[in-house]
Amino acid sequence: MGRMFGTDGVRGIANKELTADLAYKLGRAGAYVLTNETHKPKILVGMDTRISGDMLEAALVSGILSVGAEAVCVGIVPTPAVAYLTRKYNADAGVVISASHNPVEYNGIKFFDGKGYKLSDELEDEIQRVIENDFKGVPLPTGEDVGRKVVEESAEEDYIEFAKSTINVDLKGMKIALDCANGAAYKTALKTFRELGAQVAVINNDPDGININCNCGSTHPEELMDYVVKKNCDLGLAFDGDADRCLAVDEKGNLIDGDFIMAICGKYLKEKNELHKDVVVVTVMSNMGLFLGLDKENIKTVKTKVGDRYVLEEMKKEGYKLGGEQSGHIIFLDYNTTGDGLVTALKLSSIVKESGKTLSELAGIMHKLPQVLANAKVPNDKKDIYITDQQISEEIKKIEEELHGNGRVLIRPSGTEPLVRVMLEGEDQARLNTLAHGLAELIEKKAN
């Protein structure tokens, strides 16, 4: 069997790939691997608004109870709420049933350890090993030792109080538009902003189990971009289905992606002496405009592979406070152990309020360089040809010289398809287009 866990838990089409049977096994194996036998283990379970959530929750909880652990069900809450509440309630682990920004037919199961961090590869592999070994040695308690399910009614309120505590201003006098993606933020985001005094205009906060992420939220911010201008808002904020991401829209209707948000927050934290070593952790896919903009503010960047888990690893290792991705998955390590859309939204809104500037003025810290992507189809065993082939290496060098410091060439072999992705950034979109597609064609020709 291949590896069960992907970059963000176990994910697949619900009831086909991610079945109730698999959810039961994951609950049982996860509870066994992640808990300590010295006490009655406690595992927190939350989910997003997908129709398949109830089915998977019932199965997952059954698995947890079958090894004698207690399942604390917190209902529909954002993924970062589960990470925070696992710590607050001293649980041994937390589980989220969500497929994040994916369409409704997908669902996922993602574990957090007792400190609220996503699991290491080793722990995920151990859970898979227990399942593949048919639960050899895993206890099956009976009588009073079977686990109990508890519903925690105050979870939503506890998370809202935590989110509000991450900023020290109110939002009175601000008009803010929210796009809740018909997902997990539909109550928490609305309540938080209202309790902080903002005038809130909201779209896509009427989940019916089927409309999550459907032409809305951070993956489709077009409706919000129009809405902010139409309703004359100070800014707009778009979450994804499980609300671990947040993108913004300025008062003119322009999209403010994760790179802009990190630039604005990085500068703010540095001015407050709260940016450890004056570093922001980003992935290699962040726009070069971010590096140039932060450089002007004397803020250093540390680059990681694509994926929030790599950003988090680097932050934990060095104690960095701010990191994230262009997608709006942003980690404020002083507050939470994973990307937190609501915390990101509040931070950005509070900076707008405190600075007295518009979001478009604040976003002037960076100028986004045009990016062009081109794919080269290559056999899986030739994905490193851009390194090994001399002609390709020389062509890359030539392009880099032409971009002379105001652009770059980034080449990434796909982890899932027989492709090499060529990304070019620079000032001149038309010229980039020609160069990127020319390079992709050369790679394809030489590889095949």
C-alpha positions as CSV (number, residue, x, y, z in Angstrom):
1,M,0.0,0.0,0.0
2,G,1.2,3.5,-0.8
3,R,1.5,6.3,1.8
4,M,-1.9,7.0,3.2
5,F,-1.1,10.6,4.4
6,G,-0.5,13.4,2.0
7,T,0.9,16.9,2.8
8,D,-2.2,17.7,4.8
9,G,-3.6,14.6,6.4
10,V,-5.6,11.9,4.6
11,R,-7.7,13.3,1.9
12,G,-10.0,11.9,-0.9
13,I,-13.5,11.7,-2.3
14,A,-15.8,11.1,0.7
15,N,-17.5,7.6,0.7
16,K,-15.3,6.4,-2.2
17,E,-11.7,7.0,-1.2
18,L,-12.2,8.3,2.3
19,T,-14.8,5.8,3.5
20,A,-16.5,5.5,6.9
21,D,-14.5,2.3,7.4
22,L,-11.2,4.2,6.8
23,A,-12.4,7.0,9.2
24,Y,-13.1,4.4,11.9
25,K,-9.6,2.8,11.4
26,L,-7.9,6.2,11.5
27,G,-9.8,7.1,14.7
28,R,-8.8,3.9,16.3
29,A,-5.2,3.9,15.2
30,G,-4.7,7.6,15.8
31,A,-6.1,7.4,19.3
32,Y,-3.8,4.5,20.1
33,V,-0.7,6.1,18.7
34,L,-1.2,9.6,20.0
35,T,-2.3,9.0,23.6
36,N,-0.5,8.2,26.7
37,E,-1.6,5.1,28.7
38,T,-1.1,6.8,32.1
39,H,-4.5,8.4,32.0
40,K,-7.9,8.3,30.2
41,P,-7.0,9.8,26.9
42,K,-8.9,12.8,25.5
43,I,-9.2,13.6,21.8
44,L,-10.8,16.7,20.3
45,V,-12.8,16.4,17.1
46,G,-14.0,19.3,14.9
47,M,-15.2,19.6,11.3
48,D,-16.2,22.0,8.5
49,T,-19.6,22.3,6.9
50,R,-19.4,19.5,4.3
51,I,-22.4,17.1,4.0
52,S,-20.0,14.1,4.4
53,G,-18.8,15.4,7.8
54,D,-21.5,13.8,9.9
55,M,-20.8,10.4,8.4
56,L,-17.1,10.6,8.9
57,E,-17.4,12.1,12.4
58,A,-19.6,9.2,13.5
59,A,-17.1,6.7,12.2
60,L,-14.0,8.5,13.5
61,V,-15.5,8.9,16.9
62,S,-16.5,5.2,17.1
63,G,-12.8,4.4,16.4
64,I,-11.6,6.7,19.2
65,L,-14.1,5.3,21.7
66,S,-13.2,1.7,20.8
67,V,-9.7,2.0,22.3
68,G,-11.1,3.6,25.5
69,A,-10.4,7.2,24.7
70,E,-12.8,10.1,25.3
71,A,-13.9,12.0,22.2
72,V,-14.6,15.7,22.8
73,C,-16.8,16.9,19.9
74,V,-16.6,20.6,19.2
75,G,-18.8,20.6,16.0
76,I,-18.3,23.0,13.1
77,V,-15.2,25.2,13.9
78,P,-12.2,26.3,11.8
79,T,-9.1,24.0,11.7
80,P,-7.0,26.5,13.7
81,A,-9.7,26.5,16.4
82,V,-9.0,22.7,16.9
83,A,-5.2,23.4,17.1
84,Y,-5.8,26.1,19.8
85,L,-8.5,24.2,21.8
86,T,-6.5,21.0,21.9
87,R,-3.9,23.0,23.9
88,K,-6.5,24.9,26.0
89,Y,-8.5,21.8,27.0
90,N,-5.3,19.7,27.6
91,A,-6.3,17.1,25.1
92,D,-3.9,14.4,24.0
93,A,-4.6,15.1,20.3
94,G,-7.0,16.9,18.0
95,V,-8.6,15.8,14.7
96,V,-10.2,17.9,12.0
97,I,-12.6,16.5,9.4
98,S,-12.1,18.8,6.4
99,A,-10.7,19.1,2.9
100,S,-9.8,22.7,3.3
101,H,-10.2,24.6,0.0
102,N,-11.2,21.5,-2.0
103,P,-14.7,21.1,-3.6
104,V,-17.5,19.5,-1.6
105,E,-17.1,15.9,-2.8
106,Y,-13.7,15.7,-1.1
107,N,-13.1,15.4,2.6
108,G,-10.1,14.8,4.8
109,I,-8.9,13.8,8.3
110,K,-6.0,15.7,9.8
111,F,-4.4,15.1,13.2
112,F,-2.8,17.5,15.6
113,D,-0.6,16.4,18.6
114,G,-1.3,17.6,22.1
115,K,0.6,20.8,21.5
116,G,-1.5,21.7,18.5
117,Y,1.1,20.9,15.8
118,K,0.4,18.8,12.7
119,L,2.0,15.4,13.0
120,S,5.5,14.4,11.8
121,D,5.8,12.0,9.0
122,E,7.1,9.4,11.5
123,L,3.9,9.6,13.6
124,E,1.7,9.5,10.4
125,D,3.6,6.4,9.2
126,E,3.1,4.8,12.7
127,I,-0.7,5.3,12.4
128,Q,-0.6,3.7,9.0
129,R,1.5,0.8,10.3
130,V,-1.0,0.0,13.0
131,I,-3.9,-0.1,10.4
132,E,-1.9,-2.3,8.0
133,N,-0.9,-4.7,10.9
134,D,-4.6,-5.1,11.5
135,F,-4.5,-3.4,15.0
136,K,-2.2,-6.1,16.5
137,G,-1.7,-5.3,20.2
138,V,-4.3,-2.5,20.2
139,P,-6.6,-2.9,23.2
140,L,-10.4,-3.5,22.8
141,P,-11.7,-2.5,26.2
142,T,-15.2,-3.6,27.4
143,G,-17.6,-2.5,30.1
144,E,-16.8,0.7,31.9
145,D,-13.5,1.0,30.0
146,V,-15.1,1.8,26.7
147,G,-14.7,5.5,25.7
148,R,-17.3,8.2,26.1
149,K,-18.3,11.0,23.6
150,V,-18.7,14.5,25.1
151,V,-20.0,17.5,23.3
152,E,-18.2,20.7,24.2
153,E,-20.7,23.6,23.9
154,S,-18.3,26.4,24.7
155,A,-15.7,25.6,22.0
156,E,-16.8,28.3,19.6
157,E,-17.0,31.0,22.2
158,D,-13.6,30.0,23.7
159,Y,-12.0,30.3,20.2
160,I,-13.6,33.7,19.6
161,E,-12.2,35.0,22.9
162,F,-8.8,33.8,22.0
163,A,-8.9,35.4,18.5
164,K,-10.0,38.7,20.0
165,S,-7.1,38.6,22.4
166,T,-4.6,38.6,19.6
167,I,-5.2,42.3,18.8
168,N,-5.2,45.3,21.2
169,V,-7.6,47.7,19.4
170,D,-11.3,47.5,18.6
171,L,-12.6,47.8,15.1
172,K,-15.2,50.5,15.7
173,G,-15.7,52.8,12.8
174,M,-14.6,50.3,10.2
175,K,-16.8,48.7,7.6
176,I,-15.5,45.2,6.7
177,A,-16.8,42.7,4.2
178,L,-16.4,39.0,5.0
179,D,-16.6,36.1,2.6
180,C,-16.9,32.9,4.7
181,A,-16.8,30.4,1.8
182,N,-20.0,28.8,3.2
183,G,-17.4,27.0,5.4
184,A,-16.2,26.6,9.0
185,A,-15.8,30.4,9.6
186,Y,-19.4,31.2,9.0
187,K,-20.2,31.8,12.7
188,T,-16.8,32.5,14.3
189,A,-15.6,35.2,11.8
190,L,-19.0,37.1,11.8
191,K,-19.3,37.1,15.7
192,T,-15.7,38.1,16.3
193,F,-15.8,41.1,14.0
194,R,-19.2,42.2,15.3
195,E,-18.0,41.9,18.9
196,L,-15.0,44.0,18.1
197,G,-17.4,46.8,16.9
198,A,-16.9,46.6,13.2
199,Q,-19.8,47.2,10.8
200,V,-19.9,43.8,9.0
201,A,-21.2,43.1,5.5
202,V,-21.1,39.4,4.8
203,I,-21.5,37.0,1.8
204,N,-21.4,33.2,1.5
205,N,-22.1,32.5,5.2
206,D,-25.2,30.2,4.6
207,P,-23.7,26.7,4.4
208,D,-26.1,23.9,3.3
209,G,-23.5,21.2,3.3
210,I,-23.0,21.4,-0.5
211,N,-22.0,25.0,-1.2
212,I,-18.6,25.1,0.6
213,N,-15.9,26.8,-1.5
214,C,-18.3,26.9,-4.5
215,N,-17.3,30.0,-6.5
216,C,-16.6,31.8,-3.2
217,G,-14.0,32.3,-0.5
218,S,-10.2,32.6,-0.9
219,T,-10.1,30.4,-4.0
220,H,-12.7,32.5,-5.8
221,P,-12.5,36.1,-4.4
222,E,-14.0,37.8,-7.5
223,E,-17.5,38.3,-5.9
224,L,-15.9,39.8,-2.8
225,M,-13.8,42.2,-5.0
226,D,-17.0,43.6,-6.5
227,Y,-18.8,43.6,-3.2
228,V,-16.2,45.6,-1.3
229,V,-16.5,48.4,-3.9
230,K,-20.3,48.2,-4.2
231,K,-20.8,48.4,-0.4
232,N,-18.1,51.0,0.1
233,C,-16.1,48.9,2.6
234,D,-12.7,49.7,4.1
235,L,-11.6,46.2,3.2
236,G,-12.8,42.7,2.5
237,L,-11.5,39.3,3.9
238,A,-12.0,35.9,2.3
239,F,-11.6,32.6,4.1
240,D,-11.3,29.1,2.7
241,G,-13.5,26.1,3.7
242,D,-11.7,25.4,7.0
243,A,-10.6,29.0,7.6
244,D,-6.9,28.3,8.0
245,R,-6.3,30.8,5.1
246,C,-7.3,34.4,4.6
247,L,-6.9,36.7,1.6
248,A,-7.9,40.4,1.6
249,V,-9.4,42.9,-0.8
250,D,-8.5,46.6,-0.6
251,E,-11.0,49.5,-0.7
252,K,-10.5,49.7,-4.5
253,G,-11.4,46.1,-5.1
254,N,-7.8,44.8,-5.6
255,L,-6.8,41.4,-4.4
256,I,-4.3,41.5,-1.5
257,D,-2.7,38.0,-1.5
258,G,-0.7,36.3,1.2
259,D,2.6,37.9,0.0
260,F,1.1,41.4,0.5
261,I,-0.3,40.4,3.9
262,M,3.1,39.1,5.1
263,A,4.8,42.3,3.9
264,I,2.4,44.5,5.7
265,C,2.4,42.4,8.9
266,G,6.2,42.0,8.8
267,K,6.8,45.7,8.6
268,Y,4.3,46.3,11.4
269,L,5.9,43.6,13.7
270,K,9.4,45.0,13.0
271,E,8.3,48.5,14.0
272,K,7.0,47.0,17.3
273,N,10.2,45.0,17.8
274,E,8.2,41.8,17.7
275,L,9.7,40.3,14.5
276,H,12.3,37.8,15.7
277,K,15.7,38.5,14.0
278,D,13.7,40.7,11.5
279,V,12.9,37.5,9.5
280,V,9.8,36.4,7.6
281,V,9.6,32.8,6.5
282,V,8.2,32.3,3.0
283,T,8.2,29.6,0.3
284,V,10.1,29.6,-3.0
285,M,6.8,30.4,-4.7
286,S,6.4,33.8,-3.1
287,N,6.5,36.7,-5.6
288,M,9.9,38.3,-6.0
289,G,8.2,41.6,-5.3
290,L,7.8,40.4,-1.7
291,F,11.6,39.8,-1.4
292,L,12.4,43.2,-2.9
293,G,9.8,45.0,-0.7
294,L,10.9,43.4,2.5
295,D,14.6,44.1,1.6
296,K,13.8,47.8,1.4
297,E,12.5,47.6,5.0
298,N,15.7,45.7,6.1
299,I,13.6,42.6,6.7
300,K,15.3,39.3,5.8
301,T,13.5,36.3,4.2
302,V,14.1,32.6,4.8
303,K,12.8,30.4,1.9
304,T,11.4,26.9,2.3
305,K,9.9,24.3,0.0
306,V,6.2,24.8,-0.9
307,G,3.9,23.7,1.9
308,D,2.9,25.3,5.2
309,R,4.4,22.3,7.1
310,Y,7.9,23.3,5.8
311,V,7.3,27.0,6.8
312,L,6.3,25.9,10.3
313,E,9.3,23.6,10.7
314,E,11.6,26.4,9.9
315,M,9.8,28.8,12.2
316,K,9.9,26.3,15.1
317,K,13.5,25.5,14.6
318,E,14.7,29.2,14.8
319,G,11.9,30.8,16.8
320,Y,10.7,33.0,13.9
321,K,7.3,34.7,14.5
322,L,5.8,35.2,11.0
323,G,5.7,33.0,8.0
324,G,3.4,31.7,5.3
325,E,2.3,31.3,1.7
326,Q,0.9,33.4,-1.1
327,S,-2.3,31.4,-0.7
328,G,-3.0,33.3,2.5
329,H,-2.0,30.4,4.8
330,I,-0.2,32.6,7.3
331,I,1.3,31.6,10.7
332,F,1.7,33.9,13.6
333,L,3.6,31.6,15.9
334,D,3.1,33.8,19.0
335,Y,-0.6,33.0,18.8
336,N,-1.3,29.7,17.0
337,T,0.5,26.6,15.8
338,T,-1.0,26.6,12.3
339,G,-2.3,29.0,9.7
340,D,-5.2,30.9,11.2
341,G,-7.5,32.8,8.9
342,L,-9.3,34.7,11.6
343,V,-6.1,35.8,13.4
344,T,-4.7,36.9,10.0
345,A,-7.9,38.8,9.3
346,L,-7.9,40.5,12.7
347,K,-4.2,41.4,12.5
348,L,-4.6,43.0,9.1
349,S,-7.7,44.9,10.1
350,S,-6.1,46.2,13.3
351,I,-3.0,47.5,11.3
352,V,-5.4,49.4,9.0
353,K,-7.1,50.9,12.0
354,E,-4.0,51.7,13.9
355,S,-2.1,53.2,11.0
356,G,-4.9,55.4,9.8
357,K,-4.0,54.4,6.3
358,T,-6.1,52.6,3.7
359,L,-5.2,49.0,2.8
360,S,-4.2,50.0,-0.7
361,E,-1.7,52.5,0.8
362,L,-0.3,49.8,3.1
363,A,0.0,47.4,0.2
364,G,2.3,49.9,-1.5
365,I,5.1,48.3,0.5
366,M,5.5,45.9,-2.4
367,H,5.1,45.9,-6.2
368,K,4.1,42.4,-7.5
369,L,6.2,41.3,-10.4
370,P,4.5,39.5,-13.3
371,Q,4.8,35.8,-13.1
372,V,4.6,33.3,-16.0
373,L,4.2,29.6,-15.6
374,A,4.8,27.0,-18.3
375,N,4.8,23.2,-17.9
376,A,7.2,20.8,-19.6
377,K,6.0,17.1,-20.0
378,V,8.8,14.9,-19.0
379,P,9.2,11.2,-18.0
380,N,9.3,10.7,-14.2
381,D,12.9,9.5,-14.4
382,K,14.0,12.7,-16.3
383,K,12.7,15.3,-13.8
384,D,16.2,16.4,-12.9
385,I,17.2,17.1,-16.6
386,Y,17.2,20.8,-16.0
387,I,20.2,20.3,-13.6
388,T,22.0,17.5,-15.6
389,D,21.8,18.8,-19.2
390,Q,24.4,21.4,-20.1
391,Q,22.4,23.1,-22.8
392,I,19.4,23.6,-20.5
393,S,21.7,24.9,-17.7
394,E,23.3,27.4,-20.1
395,E,19.9,28.6,-21.3
396,I,18.7,29.1,-17.6
397,K,21.9,31.1,-16.9
398,K,21.3,33.2,-20.0
399,I,17.8,34.1,-19.0
400,E,18.9,34.9,-15.4
401,E,21.5,37.3,-16.9
402,E,18.8,39.0,-19.0
403,L,16.6,39.5,-15.9
404,H,19.6,41.0,-14.1
405,G,18.4,41.1,-10.5
406,N,14.8,42.2,-11.3
407,G,13.5,38.7,-11.9
408,R,14.3,35.1,-11.5
409,V,13.9,31.6,-12.9
410,L,12.3,28.9,-10.7
411,I,12.0,25.3,-11.8
412,R,10.1,22.7,-9.8
413,P,9.5,19.1,-10.7
414,S,5.9,18.1,-9.9
415,G,5.5,15.7,-7.0
416,T,2.4,14.1,-8.5
417,E,2.6,14.3,-12.3
418,P,5.2,13.7,-15.1
419,L,5.9,17.5,-15.3
420,V,8.5,20.0,-14.7
421,R,7.1,23.5,-13.9
422,V,8.9,26.5,-15.2
423,M,8.2,29.8,-13.5
424,L,9.7,33.1,-14.6
425,E,9.3,36.5,-12.8
426,G,10.3,39.9,-14.1
427,E,9.2,43.3,-15.2
428,D,8.1,42.6,-18.8
429,Q,5.2,40.1,-19.1
430,A,5.4,39.6,-22.9
431,R,9.1,38.9,-22.8
432,L,8.7,36.5,-19.8
433,N,6.0,34.6,-21.8
434,T,8.4,34.0,-24.7
435,L,11.3,33.0,-22.4
436,A,9.2,30.7,-20.2
437,H,7.6,28.8,-23.0
438,G,10.9,28.6,-24.9
439,L,12.6,27.1,-21.9
440,A,9.7,24.6,-21.2
441,E,9.9,23.5,-24.9
442,L,13.7,23.0,-24.6
443,I,13.3,20.9,-21.4
444,E,10.5,18.8,-23.0
445,K,12.5,18.2,-26.2
446,K,15.7,17.2,-24.4
447,A,13.8,14.9,-21.9
448,N,11.9,13.1,-24.6
